[in-house]
Every structure is written in structure tokens, then in C-alpha cells.
Amino acid sequence: MKEYNNNGKATAILLFAQSEEVESTVKPIVSIKKQNVVLWKKMNTRVLRTIQKTQFPYFISNEKNQVGDSFGAKITYAIEQLFAQGFEKVIVVGNDCMNLHHHHLLEAANKLQSNKVVFGPDAAGGTYLMGFSKDSFESKSFTAVPWQTNKVFKSLCTLNQQHSIAFLPRLNDCTTRLDFKKALHSLAYSDPFRGIVQALLGHFIYPKKNETTVVYTTITDLYFNKGSPEL
């Protein structure tokens, strides 16, 4: 992780996610491997651009720099590294929430000014966003949270019950093909990302009310990664 001299005052955003190559292996949303890699590359690019819009300093933690033998150990280490650099507040997001926008991150940062912790719950019992003040973060207990289960959100709330907690609106994480299809309905038809994901999924998506119906059939050779920045 790069160094950032902020004199112990700023908020940092941590993108905790794997590269598209690794994500495409553990989350085979699209049956064609090449297209699945493109899908996760697009997801990584989308969340990175969302973070950059906030103008907060940000850091990326993936398989290339993560330390630890478990998910809990790896995410704990990544957060601790930012606190060690002098940041007083850290907001953590992943790459699988299609409906995350920069205003959610700004709202989280604002809520952390008057609360010790902030959570953005997802629909499956987990979280798409976590925010912590340095003096509220308990690394040992945090590592032991039952990560990657439907008990994450409840466990985090219990762990931090002695602190003031703020919440963001509930959003959906996209870890299955059905999750992606559901998330697409909340995107504007004019959003280019919606069209890209529809094409990659190769599945008909019913348009929103008053929108033009477009049918996407299965496509076997797509290259949507031209011009996309590398993470």
C-alpha cells in the first residue's frame, strides 16, 4: 500500500477485493470464462471509479498484497495498516455491489463524524460497506466474525453494540447470476453499464416502465475491456 501523510485527520477508503482473474474463478457468473473475467473487470473498474469520485485517499487490497490465512485475518490486517498510517477513520467496500454510488460513501464518511461505526447491510445478511473509527476497531474480535456467511451483519452489530452505530440503506451484493439480474432493474436504462452486463449475461432483462424493450441473446465472443483502466 502507498504511504499517505494526512497528519492523522483524514478518512481513507479501502477497496477489499480480488483481481478479476481470481474473482472470475470463485464467482463463475457467466458460463464462458473469457466473458466472466470481463464481467469482474468491469465490476472492479466501476467500484474504483465510484471511490475516486469522493476524492478521498483510497487503497486497494487484493491477493497480491493481502496478509493472513483467512478472510477475517486478511481484512483485519488491511484495515490495521491504514490505521497505522495515521488515518482515524476507514471505510471498507468490496467490488460486488452494483448499486453502490459515491453518495453512499460520502454519507458513510459524514455519519462517521458523529458515530463510531457505520454499516451498509446487504440483502443476504452481510454488508456491502463497513466504516470504523480507529478507537472503535477491535481487531481480535473482528477477525473472528463468521465471514462469508449470512451472520456477518448481525455479528458485527453485536460486536459493536457498545459503540454508536449508523446505517446506510440496504443494497444487494452480486454474488450469483440471479443477484446480477435483480440489480440491473435498479439501473437507469441509459446507464452504459447496464447494457454491458446484460450482454455479458446473455439474458433477456425486462426493462423499467416506460423504457424501450431490448432483447439481448447469448453472445459468445465479446470484448468490452478495451480502454478500461487496470487496477
N, C-alpha and C positions, 0 to 999 in steps of 0.2 A: 504494500500500500504506500502511496506517496505521502510525504510529510506535508502538513499544512499548519502554519503558525497562526493561530487565532486568539492567542492570549487567554485561552480558557473560557471564551464567551459565546462561541458560535454553536449552532446546531449543524450536525452532519447527517447526511442520508447514506445509508448502507444498502446497496443492491446485493442481496444474498441470493445468488442463482448460479446454476451451472451453465457452461457454454452450450450453444445449440447442438453440438455434436453429442454431448453427454445427455442433454435433455431428450433429444430425439430417440435415444436408446432406451431410456427409462420410461418415457411417455410416448409410445407409438400411436399418436392420434391419427395420422394418415398412413394408409397401408403401404404406400410407395416410399421407401426410405429417403430418397433424394428430396421429395416434397416435404417429408416430415422435418428434415433438417432446415429447409427453407421456412417452414412454419415457425419453428422455435427461434430461428434467426430474426424473423420479423417480430416475434414477441419480445426478444431481448432488445431489439432496436427501439421498439415502441416504448417500453418502460424507461429506457435510458433517456430518450428524448423528453419524456414526461418529467423525469427528475431534473434534467437540465433546465427546463422552463422555470423552475423555482429559484434558480441562481444560488442555491445552497451548495457548499462544497460536498462532493459525493465520492464514494469509494465503491469498488466492485470486489466482491469476494466470490470466487468460484473455485473449481477443482485445482486450479493452478497455484493458488496461494492459501487455501484453507488448511487449518491445522487441527487435528483431532481424529479420534477413532469412531465417532458417532456424529449424527446430525446435531445433537444438542451441544456436544463439545465444540464442533466447528463454528456454529453460530455464536456461541458464547465467546469464543476466542476472538472472533471478528469484531464483536461489539466492544470487548475489553480493550482491543487495540486502539480503537477510536477514543475511548475514554482516556487511555494512557497518553494519547497525543494532546490532550487538553480540552477536548470537546466536552461540554457539560450535558448535552442532550443528543441522543442518537435515534433516528427514525429508520426502521428496517422494513424493506419491502422485497418481494420476490418478482419473478417475471411472468407469473401465470394469472394475473388479474387483468383481463382485457378492459374492464370498466374503470380502472384506476386512472384518475386525471390529476393534473398538477394542483388543482384546487384542494384535493383531498390531502396532499402533502402539506400545503400551506395551512390548511385547517388543523392538521396534526401538530405542526410547529407552534401554531397560535395557542392550541389547547395545552401544550407542554409548558407554556409560560405561567399558567396558574394551576397545573396539575402535575403530579409526579410521573404518571403513566398514561398512555393513550393506546387504545386498541381499535383496529378496524376488523370486526368479525366477518367471517365468510359464512356461506350457507351450509357448510358441511362440518361445522364445529371447530374450525380452525380460525386463523387470522390472515388477512392479506396485508396488514400493516401493524407494526408494533413500535411504540415510541417510549423511551426511557430517559429519565433524568439520572445523572451519574450517581447521586446519593440514594437512589431507589433500586438500583440494579443489584440483585443478589445472584452472583454467578453460579454458586454451587446448586442452589435450588432451581435456577433457570435451566441449567444443563440437564437436570433430572425430569423436566417436563416430558410427558409422553408425546413426543414429537411425531408428526406424520400420522396422527390418529384423530378421531372426532372428539377427543377430550382436551385438545390443546387450549381452546379459548376458555373453557371452564377452569382448567388447571391454572392458567395464567391469572385469571381473576382471583382465584383462591390464594395464589401465591402473593398477590399484591393487594390483598384486602385491607392491609393496614395503611395503604397509600391512597391518595386521591386519584381516581381513575376517570378518564374521559373516553368517550366512544365516538367513533365515526359511523356513518351509515353502513348497513350490511351490504356487501357486494359478493359476487360469485368468483371463486377461483376456477380456472380452467385446467382440469387435470384429466378429463375424459372428452371424447368426441361429443357427447351429449352436452357437456358443460359449454363447449365452444358454440354449439348451435344455439343454446339458450342465450349466451352472452351477445351473440350477433344481433338479436332482436332489439337490444337497447342502444345499438349504434345507429347514428344517422345514416340514411341510405347514401348520402353524399360523401360519407367518410370513406376514403380510398382503402383503408384497412379492412373495412367490411367486405368489399369486393374481392380483395386478395385472399382473405381467409375463406370466403365462400368458394372461390375457385379451387383452392387447395383441398378443401374438404370434399369438393366434387359432389355436393349435395344440394338439392333444392331447399332454399330458405324462404319461408313466407315473408313477404315484405310488410312493413308497417302500414297502417291505414293511410290511405291517400297517396301511397307510393306506387310507382310503376312496377309491375311484376316482371322479374327477370329470372329465367331458369338457367342454372348452371349444371351442366352434366359433367361426368367424370372426365378429367383431363390427365393424361398420362405423362406429359413432358412439359413442365412449367419451369421457368427461370425468372423468379421475381426478385432475386437478390442483387441485380445489377444496381450499383450506386449506393447500396446500403453500407453504412459505416461499420467497421469491425469493432467489436467490443474489446 
